[in-house]
Amino acid sequence: HAPTRGLIGYQGDLMTDTKGTAIMNRLFHAYLPYKGEIAGRRNGVLLSNDAGEAVAYAMFKLEDRGPMMIEPGVKVYKGMIIGEHTRENDLELNVLKGKQLSNIRTTSKDEAVRLTPPIRMTLEKALAYIEGDELVEITPKSIRLRKKHLDAADRKRAEKTKEVVA
């Protein structure tokens, strides 16, 4: 028996793993007492450290930090999750920083920046992805992920009070 909260987001993974050949069936068994946390993701997230419009050049320079969840030109804000970190901790990044312009011209032309396609989040994927300190923001045009506390200082303060209570 598996709790319903543990199955959120699993159907997509099951379809991917079985190349669409599996059939998932759910049947209610009983209401049972809470038995603890369900293991979530192991990696941290990449966060925007400022508000503005994401720039392709900045995103290209930051791609080695982890896969992105946004495209260039998307409006971002402080505390918004823009990607998945390759390590366990959360990392704030500046995706607004454009290329430095100079008067000196080179013989080689600037090549167009090629980015890997962003991770697309459906509502079910987003709900399965978030941790306890994160929220899913749903609008008619997009699904965004963000931290509960948008400011880094507020996040640290909330983490300290959580440690004191525990």
C-alpha positions, -999 to +999 in steps of 0.1 A: +000+000+000+012+035-009-001+068+004-018+090-022+006+119-015+035+095-025+019+089-059+017+126-069+040+129-099+047+092-103+024+086-133+046+107-156+078+089-144+061+055-149+051+064-184+086+075-192+102+044-177+079+020-195+077+040-228+040+045-223+031+008-220+022+007-183-013+011-169-016+027-134-046+017-113-054+032-079-078+018-053-087+034-020-076+011+009-082+030+041-074+062+060-042+055+080-021+076+104+007+098+090+039+077+088+065+104+081+081+122+052+083+107+017+118+110+002+119+139-023+145+152-046+182+152-036+194+183-054+190+219-045+175+246-068+188+276-087+171+308-077+170+342-093+186+369-071+169+399-088+138+409-108+139+415-145+140+396-178+162+365-182+190+370-208+203+342-230+239+352-226+237+350-188+218+317-189+244+302-212+272+311-188+252+295-159+241+263-176+269+242-160+253+249-126+223+227-136+194+224-160+172+255-164+134+256-161+130+290-179+137+303-214+154+336-222+130+365-222+109+352-193+103+377-165+118+365-133+118+378-097+138+374-066+133+340-050+119+324-081+132+289-089+148+290-124+165+256-125+178+226-106+212+227-090+237+199-097+246+199-060+225+195-028+224+232-018+203+260-032+221+286-052+212+322-061+221+333-096+219+364-117+202+355-151+198+392-159+234+400-166+240+408-203+271+407-224+296+436-219+296+458-250+328+474-262+339+496-291+365+471-302+354+449-330+368+414-336+372+395-369+352+366-355+315+373-352+297+366-320+279+333-324+243+329-314+240+314-280+227+278-280+209+268-248+197+233-238+159+232-238+144+240-204+127+215-182+089+218-188+068+216-156+032+204-156+011+210-125+016+174-114+053+175-119+056+208-101+036+195-071+059+164-069+090+185-073+086+211-046+100+207-011+084+221+022+099+256+018+087+260-018+054+270-035+038+264-069+025+296-085-002+290-111-015+317-135-034+312-168-002+316-188+024+298-167+033+275-138+062+289-117+080+276-087+093+298-059+105+298-024+081+306+004+104+334+016+116+353-015+145+372+003+176+352+012+178+367+046+142+357+054+149+322+042+179+319+065+159+333+094+131+308+088+156+280+086+171+290+120+137+291+137+129+257+121+161+243+136+153+258+171+118+243+171+130+208+160 
